[in-house]
Amino acid sequence: VCQAVIRTDDGGYALAGYTGLPPNDYDVLLMKTDNQGNLQWQKSFGGSGEQKGQDLVQTSDGGFLICSERSFYMVRTYADGSLMWERTVGTVQDVARSLNETPNGEILLAGYRGTSELVPELDARVLKFGGSGSLILNLTFDTGYDDRADFAIEAENGDIVFCGTSGGLSSMWRTSSNGGQIWRRDFDGKWTSGLIEIGDGCFLFAGTTYASQGGAYQVFLSKVEADGDLIYQTVTGGPYYDWSWSFIRAQDGGYVVAGAVTEPDGYGYDMLAIRFAADRGDVAAVGVPSLGTDLQLSNYPNPFNPRTVIRFTTPEPATVNLRVFDFRGRHVRTLINGQLLSEGPQEVVWDGTDNSGHPLAAGAYFSQVVAGPHTETRRMTLLK
């Protein structure tokens, strides 16, 4: 069973899930394919008991990191899938929801713990590990209600930000780098499906909410200030149940939620994709996203080390922003900031450093140019 899939730096794909026999004899399964879906290798990890791969990321060194659904079991591999290390830092009451590699190579794991079999109240959990698997932070959050951490990221200033649920509402927490709580906010919503930091220290998170009219579940996208104040929440959905299960940044600068919608007869599901515009979160498309711009964005050389020339064409005079994001969607460098450019070809040299001038790790990055109403994003690969 596959539970996570990602695009890899070489243009292929990696899949994580589990293999085994019911009721609870499962191992984590990791598979790697080329860009045509042809299997290149597969590996399994775990001993006795239930170890189901829940989430998967490709690390900055080209390897892979997988977390199991239960017991906070994690596996880190080399690029060829061979085992680098494995760790178990929880019990069967601990449930992992997602993991994330930070820019400095540390690891954030988000999930929750059932505090008692008799009184199954949930506590949100966020753990930070070093790249070698050593435990740095072990945080628990308990409001007295059911609390769950679904997605955790490291903010640009090093704070930890995570979203999840608390007391039946969608919630977001912000802590200092050492885990001290700065704020917590509750929002309309039932479940969360992803969290991204965008410009100006703001955050976007998506999920599923219970519609006040009609009694159906619908998809939401919320933008939140750095201090936790809500900027806007866009809710969309039809007369049936719409579910948000995944949330990513689209190539055109907007955002895409993927999930499911119940069929009209109430039995079974159809796949659902909703594209939101980049500016105010307006719904741009429902179904299969349609992308495309006129900016002819490219970079050469690609892959590169340490410099590459980013080229694009402005179809008319426009105010232009050119930014670089890492493979997790984090804004790492601003190359053009609101500059008025004339019509015609443009080029900018990027030297592989962040906004503070620090060299970035090898891996996949994305250049994104916004010129008036036009937006385009392209993948770049930094080598070391």
Secondary structure, DSSP 8 states (H G I E B T S, - for coil): -EEEEEE-TTS-EEEEEEEEETTTEEEEEEEEE-TT--EEEEEEE--SSB--EEEEEE-TTS-EEEEESBTTEEEEE-TTS-EEEEEE-S-TTEEEEEEEE-TTS-EEEEEEEE--SSS--EEEEEEEE-TTS-EEEEEEE--SS-EEEEEEEE-TTS-EEEEEEETTEEEEEEE-TTS-EEEEEEES-SEEEEEEE-GGG-EEEEEEEE-TTTT-EEEEEEEE-TTS-EEEEEEE--SS-EEEEEEEE-TTSSEEEEEEEE-TTSSSEEEEEEEE-TTT--EEEESS-----SS--EEESSSBSS-EEEEEEESSSEEEEEEEEETTS-EEEEEEEEEEE-SEEEEEEE-SB-TTS-B--SEEEEEEEEETTEEEEEEEEE--
